[in-house]
């Protein structure tokens, strides 16, 4: 019976194909499920086997339909394991790269902070104190002026000069580095 169905499938008989599908689908699914234990994946694999059978019906010489379908499921399962292993390797490598990137970024940020601190310590003392009160202590220009008994405009000028010096110094460092 299976030989007759195979012969008529080659002649594009969809009814024969549906009969083979009904006869073998559940057997192939059970086999795949016993190996993979994932319902959706097993359904996809069995569906792919039947899709391939129909697509290759003119090109493939099949002597035993049961054996052919069973081997096709085994091949699909093997492909799944191979692709999963490859994907897992890629994911592990990607995670390793991301971790290294985060470590590098953290190191670079810390290095930049250290360079900025070094530049800030090169500022004249009053300018450095004003800048630190503004940026590190979060004080307003008015609060700094009251605390140091200087004008708000002096605070603004000192902060502006500090920023110019820091930018210029960091630009010089980066040019030397690169």
N, C-alpha and C positions, 0 to 999 in steps of 0.2 A: 504493500500500500504506500509506504513512504517513497519507494522508487518511482511510482506513478506520479505522486505529488511533486517530487523533485523535477520530473520530466515536464510536467505542465507548468511549473513555476518558470522554467526556462522559456516557455512560450507566453510568458506574461499573464498567467492565470492568477488573478488576485484571490480567487476563492480557494485555490489550492494552498496559496501562501497563508491565508487565514487559518486553514485547517492545521497546517504545520505549527503555526503560532499557538493555536489552542492546545495542541497535543504536547508541546514542549515548553511553553512559557513557565508554567509553575515548577516543573522539574529543574529548569535552569535557574530560576529564581531561588529555589531552596538550596541548590548547590552553592550559588553565590552568597546567599545569606549565611550559610554554615561557615563560610570563610571570613566574610567581612563584617557581619552583624550590623549593617547599616541599611535600613529599608530603602531609603531613597536612592542611595548609591547602587544597590543591587538592582533596583528597577531600571535605573539608567543603563547599567551594564547590559542587562538582558535586552532592553530596548535597542541598544546599540548593536548587539549581535544580530537581531532580526533586521535592523536597518541595513547593516552591511550585507546580510544574506540577499536581501532584495536588490541592493545596488550592484552586487557582484554576480547576480544569477546567470548572466550570459558568459562570464569569464572563468568561473570556478568549476572544476570538475569534482563533484561530490559523489563518493561511492556509498557513504553511510551518513545519513542526515543526523542521527543521534550523536555519533562520534564527532562529526563536524561542528555541531552546535555546542557540544560539551567542551571541545578544544577551544572554540571561539570564546566562551565564557572564561576559561582558564587564562587565555591570552589577555582578555580585557582586565581581569583581576591582576595579572602580572603587571600590566601597564599602569594600573592604578597604584600599585605598590612602588613601582619605579618612579612615577611622577611624584608621589607623596614623599619619597625619600629625597628626591631632587629638590622639591619645594621646601622640605624641612631643612635641608642643608643651606639653601638660599636664605631662608628666614633666620637661621642661626647666624649666618655670616652677616646679614643685614643688621641683626640685633647687636652683634659684636662691633660693627662699624658705627652704628648709632651711639653705642655706649662710649666708644673711643672718641667720637665727635663731641659728645657731651663733656667728656673729661677734658678734651682739648679746649673747648669753648670755656669751660670753667677755669682752666689754667690761664688761658689768654685774658679772660676778664680780670682775674686776680693780678696777672702781670701788668695789665693796663692800670689797674687801681694803684699798684705799687709805683708805677712810673709817675702817675699823677701826684701821688703823695710826695715823691722826691722833688717834683717841680714846684709843688706848693711850698715845700720847705726852703726853696731858693728865693721865695718872695721876701721883700723887706718885712720886718717883724710886724709892724702895725697893719700892713696890707694883708699879711697872712692871717692874723688874728681876725680881721674883719671878714675875710673870705671864709674862714672856718666857721665863724659864728653864723654866717649867712647859709652856707651849704651844709655843714655838718650838724649844727645846732638848730637850724631852721628858724632863726630869728629874722624878723622883718628889718628893713632898713631903718625904720623909726626906732625899733627896740635897740638895734646896735648903736645908733647915734646917741640915744639916751644913756646906754650903758657905758659908752666910751667918752661921753661928753664932747661929741663932735657933730657937725651938721649932717643932715640926711644927704645932702648933695655930695659931701666928702665920702660918705659910705658908698654912694652910687659910683662915684669916680674910682674909688679904690677897688671895688668889685669889678668894674669894667676893665681897669688896667690889669687886674689879676687874670681875668679870662683871656685877655689878649696875650699875656705872657705865657699862660698855660698852653693855649693853642699853638703859639709860635714854637714853644719848646717841644711839644709833642710832634708837630709837623717835622721839625728838625730830626727828632729821634726816628720817626718813621722813614724819612728819606735816607738816613744812615743805615737803618735796618734793611731796607729794600735795595 
